[in-house]
Amino acid sequence: MYDADGNLATVGKNASIERMVMIDGKVPFKEARSISFSRAWADSYPELDGDYKVVKTDGNKTYYDSTSTKFFESVANGDRIFQRDNNGNEMKPEKTIVGIWYTKRLFDSSGYSNAPLMFHFENGEHVISLNTVREPFAVKSIKLVPIAETISYEEYLAEHKNAKDYSGDDIIIQAEYPSLTSDRTLYQLNDRTSVISQPQDSALIRLNSIGGDKWTYVGQWIEYTFEAPEDGFYYVVPRSIQNVTSGKYVSRKIYINGEVPFTEANYTRFDFSDTWKTDALNDGTTEFKFFLNKGINTIRLEVALGDLAGLLSTIETSLNTCNSYYRKILMITGPDPDEYRDYRFERLMPEVLKGMLQQVDIINNVSDQLAKITGGKGGNAAG
């Protein structure tokens, strides 16, 4: 892969990039063992004629990608730019890796924490190592920066107290035209569940949506580029359907121009529904509006665990504890225990029995909190 200046940046496969971070030769904490870095994928579109067939110049196809000015102008004009087959069905564009440099704070790849990872350094010299786990990539620089606290939504509104709400015509962004995605599997889909989905054809394939069950893993993102006609506050109202995870909501972290604007933007919710919904981005209680400057802006929606992150972290810790108890029991019973023997666990390991009862309480408490957050127990819940 080459950067914008033609320099060779990486040569590798298409998998995500992982590194283990070491400070002075040691891994400081378990989350530092696997830090993920996503790639940036663009859609590649061929030049088409009026019948949506590929145009060749001197026998060669000409392409432009979803980061180009031509793409942005075509989408803004409402043009359909998908190639069609001989039957008139729209065809998914090819995806290509974009060679761009970007700055990224290090996050827990599991998604259990929405805050960047923090590293402690004593005064003096230190050695930072990025050990390869998977895939090559290039690094220009590493910066050590102070801890930055994200402001609350209330503080965000106060920071832009003189800004007005946008009151002009709706700015419609068709979901099938992202400028970038984190994975090549995040591609355009054909939806026929609603006649309102644009465009629509009862017989032919029209690519009119994106995501679905391919957009479920923590850290996957889709980014759109658009133009705001004036400075001000804008509501972002996606037309979406969440019918993959029964009985609970899913979350997306929102980036505006590369930054999470306020803390609550880490926890936007999409509730389970078997019909399409048009709700402004919200956290279940408050609909958010976002300040945009006039001109070109980007919005990125990234898969996150949201309010469930803390609960899942607690469950992981509980399971690890239960596994340690299980190993202690195996040391006495072996892998094939005698069902007619009294092993007298209450005498040999009373702390294990007491600990297991504590874990039962912890798991039941998490189940109750999960039911409270989601409004009930879904098809994936037990008990």
N, C-alpha and C positions, 0 to 999 in steps of 0.2 A: 504494500500500500504506500502511496506517495502523498506527501502533503501538498498544500497549495503552491509551494515554491519549487515543486519537483524533486524534493529530497526523499529518499527512501526512508519511510518511517517504520514499517513492520512488514514482515513476511510470515504468514501463518495461515491457519485454517479459519473456519468461520465461527468457532466456539467462543464463548465469553472468556475474558481475560481474568486470571486470578493471581494474586501475589500474597505471600506471607510477609508480614512486617516484623522486623526484628530491631530491637534497640540495644546497642552494645552487645550483640551476639545472643540475645535472649528474646523470646516471644513474651511481651509484657502481660498479655491476657488472652483468653481463648479466642475472642472475636478477631484478634489480629492474625490468626492463623490462615484466614481465608477472606481476603478483600477482593471484591469483584469490580471490574471496570468494564462497562458496556461499550460496544462498538456503536457507530452511527451508520445506519443504512438508509440510502435514498432509493426512490423508485426511478427507473430509467425508462423514458418514453420515446418511441420512434416518431419521426415526422410522418404525419398522415395526410392523405388527400381527403376530398369531400365525402368519400365512401368509407372512411376510417380504415383504409388500407395503407400499408407502408409505402412511403415514397423513397425511391432510390436515386441517388445522384452519382453518375458515372459508375453505376453498378453497386454502390455502397449505401448502406442505411445510415441515416443521421439521427443521433440520439440527443436528448437533453434530460437532465435529471430534476428531481423535485426540490433542489436547492437553487435552481436557475431562475433568472428573471423571466424567461419565456414561460416557465411553468407557472410562476406567480401571476403573470398577466393573463394567461389562458384561463386559470381557475377563477380569477377575479371577473373575467368576462362571461363566466358561466359556460365555457366551452367543454364539450366532452372530448377527452384526449386519450381514451383507451382504444387500443387496436381491437378490431373485430375479426372473428373468423368468417369462414365462407357462409355460415348460417346466420350471421348477424349478432352472435354472442360476444359480449365484451370479454377481453382477455386480461388477466392480471399482468402488470408490468414486471419486468425483471428487477431484482434488487442488487445494488452495488454498494460496497463499503465506501464511505466518504472519508478521505484523508484530511481530517481537521484536528487541530490542537485544541484541547479544552482543559479548563481547570476544574478539579473535583476535590471536595473534601472527602475524607475516608469515613465510610459508614459501615455499620454491622451488616454483613450480607444476609443474615437471617431475617432482618427487618424488625427485630424485637425492640430496637430503639430508633426513634426518629431523629435523634440528635447526632451530630458527627462524633466520631470517636475522639477521645481526649488522651494525650500521652504526657506523662510526667517526666520532666528533665531536671536534674540537679544542675547547679551552676558549673560550667566547664565544657570540655569537649565531649562529643558523643558520636557514635557511628549508627547511621540508619541504613538498614539493608532491606531491599525488596527482593525476596527470594521467589523464583519462578515456581508456580504451582501448575499453571496451564497457559499456553499461548504467549508469544512474544509481543512486546509493545515498546514504544519509545517514550522516554521521559526527558523533557527539556529542563525542568527545574522542580525543586521541592521547597515549599515555603512553610515555616513555622509561624502560625498566626495566633493572636489572642483568642480566647473563647468569646464568641459572639452570641449573645442571647437574642433569639427571635422575639419580636414584639408581639403582643396580643392583637386580636382583631380590633378591640376598642382603641388601643394605642395607634393602630394603623389608620383608623378613621380620623383620629385626632391629628395625626401627622399630616393628613391631607384635608384638613377641615375647610379650607377655602375652595376646594374642588367641587364642581357641580356634577350632578348625575347626567349622563348622556341621555338625550331625549330625541335623537334623530331616528332615521330608519334602521331597522334591524340589519346587523352585519351577519350574513349567513355563511358559515364555513361548512362545506360538504365533507363529512368525516372520511370519505374514501380518498381524500387528497391530503395526506400528511406530508410535511416537508421532510421529516426524519422519523425513524423508528429505532428502537434498541435491538430488534431481532428481525431476521429475515422471515420468520414465521408470522409476523404481524402484517398480514396482507389483506387486501380488499375482499369483501364477501358479498354474496347476492342474497338479499332478504325479500321474502314474499309474504311475510306474516302480517304486513300492514300496507294498505294501499297508499298511505301517506308517505312512505319511504320514497325518496326521490333519487334517480328516476325509477320507474316501475314498468314492468312488462310481464304479462301473464304467461308468455311462452318463452321469451328469450332471456338470457342472463344479462342483468344489469348490475354492475358493481356499485352498491349504494350504502355500504356499511363497512366496518372494520372491527377487529378485536375478537369478541366472542370468547369461546373456551381456549383460544390461543393466547389470550391476554390475562393470565392468571398468576404468574410467578412474580414474587417480590423483586422490584428493580426494573421490570419491563416498562418501557415508556413509549408514548406516541406524542410527537410534537407537531404543532401547526404554526404557520406564519401567516399573519394577516395585517391589514392596515387599519389603524384607528383614525377616524376623520377629525377628532379633536381631543384635547386633554380632558380628562374627567373620569368619573366612576362608571364602570360597565358591569352589568350582571352577565355571567356566563351560564347559558341555559342549554346543556346538552340534551338532545333527544336520544334516550338510551333505554335499554332493556337489560335487566339482570335476572336471568332465569337459569343460571348455572348452579349457584349455591343456594339450595333450598332452605328457607326459613331464616336466613340471616343476610346481613348487608355485606358489601365489599367496599374497600376504601381506595381512594386515589390521592396521591400527594400532588399538589398543584405548584408548578413553577411558572412565574411570569418573567420573561426575559432572563431566564437562567437562575432565578432566585425564588425561594419560598417566601412570599410577602409577609406572612404572619403565622403564628404558631398553629392556629386552627386550620390552616390550609394543608397541614399534614394529615388531616382526619376527615376529608370530605367523604360523604357516604352515598352509596347507591343501594337502596333497599331492594329486596327480592320482589319481583313482579313478573307475571306472565304476559304483561302488555307493555307497550312502549310508553315512557313517561317523559314529560318536559318540565323538570324541576331545575331551578337555579342551583348551582353548586352550594352545598350546605353540609353541616355536621350533624344533622338530625334535628336541630332546633333553630339554627340561625342560617338564613340565606345570605351568602357573601356577595359583596360587590368589590371589584378590583380597579385600582387606579391605573390608567394607561395614558402614556404620553402620545400626542399626535404623531402619526407615522407608523413605521413597521414595528410590530411586536411579535413575540412568540409566546405560546402557552404550551406547557408540557404536562401530561397526565401520566403519573407513574404509579404502578401497583404498590400499595403499602398495606400494612396490617391494621393501621389506624388504632382505634381504642382497644383492639384485641391483642396488640403487641405485648402488653404487660401480662395479660392472662396466659398467653402462649409461653412466655418466658417462665412464668411460675410453673406451668405444667411440665415444661422440659426439665426444670430443676427437680420437680417432684419425681418424675420418671427416673432420672439419674439416681436419686436417693433410693427409690424402690429397687432399682437394679443392684445397687450396692448391698442392700439387705438380702436380696435373692442370692447373691454370690456367697454371702456369709452363711446362709442356710445350706447351700450346696456343699460347703466345706464340712458340714456335719452329716447330711443325708446322702451325699453323692448324687449323681444324675438319675439314679433309679431308686427312690426311697421305698422303704418297707412300709406298706400301708397298715400293718398290724403292730408296728412298734411305736411306743411312746418315746419320742426323742427328748421330752422334757425341755422344750424351748424356753419355757418360763423361767427355768433355772439357769440354763446355759447361755441364753442371750435375751434377757429381759429388755435390754435397751432396743433390740430390733423389734420386738413385739410392740413396745410403746411407740417407737418411731413409725411403724406401719399404721397404727391407729391415727397418729398425727397426720400422716399423708392422706388417709381417707378423709379427714376433716378438711384438709387443704383442697383436695380434688372436688369434694362436694361444694365447697365455698366458691371455687372457680366456676363450677357448673351453674350455681345460682346467679353469680354475677353475669355470666354469659347469657343466661335466659333473660336477665333484667335488661341488658344492653340491647339484645336483639328482639326483645318483646315476646320471647317464647322459645321452645326447643324445636329445632328443625329436624329434617330427616337424617342429619349427620350427628345428632346428639344422642347420648346414651343416658339411661336412668329415668 
